[in-house]
Amino acid sequence: MKAVVMTEAGGPEVLQLQEVPRPTIEKDTDLLVRLYAAGINPIDTKLRKRGTFYPDQTPTILGCDGAGVVEAVGEAVERFQVGDEIYFCQGGLGGSKGNYAEYAVVDERFVAKKPTTVSFAQAAAAPLVLITAWESLYDRARIDAGQKVLIHAGAGGVGHVAIQLAKLKGAEVCTTVSSEEKAAFVRNMGADLAINYKQKDFVEAVLEWTHGEGVDIAFDTVGGELFEKTFPAVKIYGDIVTILSPDPSTNWTVARNRNLRMSIELMLTPMLENNVHYQQDQATMLRDCARMIDKGSLKIQLTKTFPLAEAAQAHTLLEQGSITGKLVLVMDS
C-alpha cells in the first residue's frame, strides 16, 4: 500500500510517499480499514519536527484522525461488519502506525460509525477536534446553560467546534478572531460576540460584554502568554481550560486572587497511557457527535484537501498559521 512515511524528525520534506506492507489484523477485536481520508492536526507537525513519542520506532506513519470503510474484522468483533463506514482518532503518535496511508488497523472499541451526511474527508477532519472540545468544555469546565464562555481562536479547528458545542449546551459565546472574514465565520458557527483582537483588547471587550464580571469559562487553544493574559477576563471562581502546557514563567497571581479553577486538556492521554476505558469513552463522544452532525446541529469546516502524496505541502500550509477550519489528506478511491 502507499503511505506517507516519516523517516526522521525535521521539516516537511521528511514526509515521503512510499510503498509499505499493508497492515494485518493482529487481535480478535481489530478492524482492517480502507482509509479514504486522514485529518491533519497541529500535533502531527509537532511530532514531525521534534520526533514522536516513541523515537526508537522510526520510520513511522503520522496521522491520528482517519475515516474509511471496514474491509475485514477480527473473530471477536461485534459492533462492525465489512462495508461499514467509520471514523476515529487512533494511532499516529509513533507507537502504532497512523493514518497517512491507504490502510490502517484499529480496535473496534475505539471507533464510531461515520456520520452519514458528510464525506469521508469531512469525517476525517473531525475526531481529534471534537474530542478535544468535548472534554474541555463538557468534562473539564462542566459547562451549563446560561453561562458565558470565552473561546480563543474561534475560527480554528478546535475553536469552531467548541463554539458549537457550547451553544448546544445553552451557553453564550464570545470568541477571538484576527479578521472580519473570520468574525463572519464564527458568527455563522453561533458565536454571540466576535472580538477582533487586532483592533480591541480582548479582556476589555469581555468585561464590557459581561458587565465587569468576566466569563464563567475561558477556553485557551493558543497557549503562550495568552493563557496568563486571559486570567482577568474570567470571573471570580470561574474556570480556565487550556490545551497547551502553561509556560514556566506564568505569573499565577491574578488566577489565585480570583480563585480560578485551572484544567489542562490533552485528548491524547488515553492513547499515550493505553487506557482502554477512556479510549472507549472517546469513541462514545464520536458516536454522540455523529448524531449531532447528521441532525445538522454540528458542522465541521473542511477548508482544503490534499492528495496523500502532498502531505508535506499540507504541513507547510498548517504551519503558516491562521487556518480557518481543518486540512485533510484524501486517498485515491
Rosetta blueprint (number, residue, H / E / L):
1 M L
2 K E
3 A E
4 V E
5 V E
6 M E
7 T L
8 E L
9 A L
10 G L
11 G L
12 P H
13 E H
14 V H
15 L E
16 Q E
17 L E
18 Q E
19 E E
20 V L
21 P L
22 R L
23 P L
24 T L
25 I L
26 E L
27 K L
28 D L
29 T L
30 D E
31 L E
32 L E
33 V E
34 R E
35 L E
36 Y E
37 A E
38 A E
39 G E
40 I E
41 N L
42 P H
43 I H
44 D H
45 T H
46 K H
47 L H
48 R H
49 K H
50 R H
51 G L
52 T L
53 F L
54 Y L
55 P L
56 D L
57 Q L
58 T L
59 P L
60 T E
61 I L
62 L L
63 G L
64 C L
65 D E
66 G E
67 A E
68 G E
69 V E
70 V E
71 E E
72 A E
73 V E
74 G L
75 E L
76 A L
77 V L
78 E L
79 R L
80 F L
81 Q L
82 V L
83 G L
84 D L
85 E E
86 I E
87 Y E
88 F E
89 C E
90 Q L
91 G L
92 G L
93 L L
94 G L
95 G L
96 S L
97 K L
98 G L
99 N L
100 Y L
101 A E
102 E L
103 Y E
104 A E
105 V E
106 V E
107 D E
108 E H
109 R H
110 F H
111 V E
112 A E
113 K E
114 K L
115 P L
116 T L
117 T L
118 V L
119 S L
120 F H
121 A H
122 Q H
123 A H
124 A H
125 A L
126 A L
127 P H
128 L H
129 V H
130 L H
131 I H
132 T H
133 A H
134 W H
135 E H
136 S H
137 L H
138 Y H
139 D H
140 R H
141 A L
142 R L
143 I L
144 D L
145 A L
146 G L
147 Q L
148 K E
149 V E
150 L E
151 I E
152 H L
153 A L
154 G L
155 A L
156 G L
157 G H
158 V H
159 G H
160 H H
161 V H
162 A H
163 I H
164 Q H
165 L H
166 A H
167 K H
168 L H
169 K L
170 G L
171 A L
172 E E
173 V E
174 C E
175 T E
176 T E
177 V E
178 S L
179 S L
180 E H
181 E H
182 K H
183 A H
184 A H
185 F H
186 V H
187 R H
188 N H
189 M L
190 G L
191 A L
192 D L
193 L E
194 A E
195 I E
196 N E
197 Y L
198 K L
199 Q L
200 K L
201 D L
202 F H
203 V H
204 E H
205 A H
206 V H
207 L H
208 E H
209 W H
210 T L
211 H L
212 G L
213 E L
214 G L
215 V E
216 D E
217 I E
218 A E
219 F E
220 D E
221 T L
222 V L
223 G L
224 G L
225 E H
226 L H
227 F H
228 E H
229 K H
230 T H
231 F H
232 P H
233 A H
234 V E
235 K E
236 I E
237 Y E
238 G E
239 D E
240 I E
241 V E
242 T E
243 I L
244 L L
245 S L
246 P L
247 D L
248 P L
249 S L
250 T L
251 N L
252 W L
253 T H
254 V H
255 A H
256 R H
257 N H
258 R L
259 N L
260 L L
261 R E
262 M E
263 S E
264 I E
265 E L
266 L L
267 M L
268 L L
269 T H
270 P H
271 M H
272 L H
273 E L
274 N L
275 N L
276 V H
277 H H
278 Y H
279 Q H
280 Q H
281 D H
282 Q H
283 A H
284 T H
285 M H
286 L H
287 R H
288 D H
289 C H
290 A H
291 R H
292 M H
293 I H
294 D H
295 K H
296 G L
297 S L
298 L L
299 K L
300 I L
301 Q L
302 L E
303 T E
304 K E
305 T E
306 F E
307 P E
308 L H
309 A H
310 E H
311 A H
312 A H
313 Q H
314 A H
315 H H
316 T H
317 L H
318 L H
319 E H
320 Q L
321 G L
322 S L
323 I L
324 T L
325 G L
326 K E
327 L E
328 V E
329 L E
330 V E
331 M L
332 D L
333 S L
